[in-house]
Amino acid sequence: MKRVILSAVLAIVFVTALLLPALSQRADKPRRVGVLFSGVSSDPSARPVLQALVDGLREHGWEEGRNVVLEVRYAGPDPARFVELAAELDALKVDVIMTANTQALDAARRKAPKIPIVMAGAGLRGGPRLH
């Protein structure tokens, strides 16, 4: 669990770094962060990770509903849904996509190629090549 929360904290740092330059360009509109998770929102193990993201963003001046909107999507038990969810985030024109899942990363790279993607987590052994 500590590793998951540490990964979320690291992702927050990267998301914040990506959002800072954009803030000066469009300070009048909240930034939109797309989040792709496996599992379902009702899973108790998903709550601490999402809460760590919200808390970390708040610590860096990003408050949900004020200057940042989180567009959180869950693929449920079917990882093939990541393609549909990534396309949805692309249509919403989120400013950045965050995920901790290599299948979600691949879907986001294919369906939202112009949106920066933050991969939180460790251990990509045997996973897709990242460029």
C-alpha positions in Angstrom: 0.0 0.0 0.0 2.9 2.4 0.8 4.3 1.7 -2.6 1.0 2.6 -4.3 0.7 5.9 -2.3 4.3 6.7 -3.1 3.6 6.2 -6.8 0.6 8.5 -6.5 2.7 11.2 -4.9 5.3 10.9 -7.6 2.6 11.2 -10.2 1.3 14.4 -8.5 4.7 15.9 -8.9 4.7 15.1 -12.6 1.1 16.3 -13.1 1.9 19.5 -11.3 5.0 20.1 -13.5 2.9 19.6 -16.6 0.1 21.9 -15.4 2.3 24.8 -14.3 3.2 26.1 -17.8 -0.4 25.7 -18.9 -1.6 27.7 -16.0 0.0 30.9 -17.2 -1.6 30.4 -20.6 -5.2 29.9 -19.5 -5.5 31.0 -15.9 -9.3 31.7 -16.3 -10.2 28.0 -16.8 -9.7 25.1 -14.5 -7.2 22.5 -15.7 -8.6 19.1 -16.5 -6.7 16.0 -15.4 -7.8 12.7 -16.8 -7.2 9.7 -14.6 -7.4 6.1 -15.9 -7.7 3.4 -13.2 -8.3 -0.3 -13.5 -11.0 -1.8 -11.2 -14.1 0.0 -10.0 -14.7 3.1 -8.0 -16.4 1.2 -5.2 -13.3 -0.9 -4.5 -11.9 0.3 -1.1 -8.3 -0.1 -2.4 -8.9 2.6 -5.0 -9.9 5.3 -2.5 -6.5 5.8 -0.9 -4.8 6.3 -4.3 -7.3 8.8 -5.5 -7.2 10.6 -2.2 -3.4 10.8 -2.3 -3.7 12.4 -5.7 -6.3 14.9 -4.5 -4.3 15.7 -1.3 -1.0 16.0 -3.3 -2.5 18.3 -5.8 -4.0 20.4 -3.0 -0.5 20.7 -1.3 0.7 22.2 -4.6 -2.1 24.7 -4.9 -4.5 22.7 -7.1 -7.9 22.5 -5.6 -10.5 20.3 -7.2 -13.4 22.4 -8.3 -11.5 25.6 -8.1 -8.5 25.4 -10.5 -8.4 21.7 -11.4 -11.1 19.2 -12.4 -10.3 15.4 -12.1 -12.0 13.3 -14.8 -11.6 9.9 -13.2 -12.5 6.8 -15.2 -12.4 3.1 -14.2 -12.1 0.3 -16.6 -13.7 -2.3 -14.3 -12.7 -5.9 -14.9 -12.2 -5.4 -18.6 -8.9 -3.7 -19.6 -10.1 -3.4 -23.1 -12.3 -0.5 -21.9 -9.2 1.6 -21.5 -9.4 2.4 -25.3 -13.0 3.7 -25.0 -12.1 5.6 -21.8 -9.0 7.2 -23.3 -11.0 8.3 -26.3 -13.5 9.9 -23.9 -10.7 11.8 -22.1 -9.4 13.0 -25.5 -12.9 14.2 -26.5 -13.0 16.1 -23.1 -9.7 17.7 -24.1 -8.1 17.0 -20.7 -4.7 18.7 -20.2 -2.9 15.6 -19.0 -3.7 11.9 -18.5 -2.5 10.1 -15.4 -2.5 6.3 -15.1 -0.7 3.5 -13.2 -1.5 0.8 -15.7 0.5 -0.1 -18.8 -2.7 -1.1 -20.7 -4.2 2.3 -20.0 -0.9 3.9 -21.0 -1.0 2.1 -24.3 -4.7 3.1 -24.9 -4.0 6.7 -24.0 -1.0 6.9 -26.4 -3.2 5.5 -29.2 -6.4 7.4 -28.6 -5.1 10.7 -27.2 -1.7 11.1 -28.8 -1.4 14.9 -28.3 -2.2 14.8 -24.6 0.8 14.4 -22.1 0.6 11.2 -20.2 2.0 10.6 -16.7 2.7 7.0 -15.7 2.7 6.5 -12.0 4.0 3.2 -10.6 7.0 1.1 -10.8 8.1 -2.1 -12.6 7.5 -2.0 -16.3 9.5 -5.2 -16.8 8.1 -7.0 -19.8 5.8 -4.1 -20.5 5.5 -1.8 -23.5 8.5 0.2 -24.6 8.1 3.9 -23.6 9.4 6.7 -25.7 
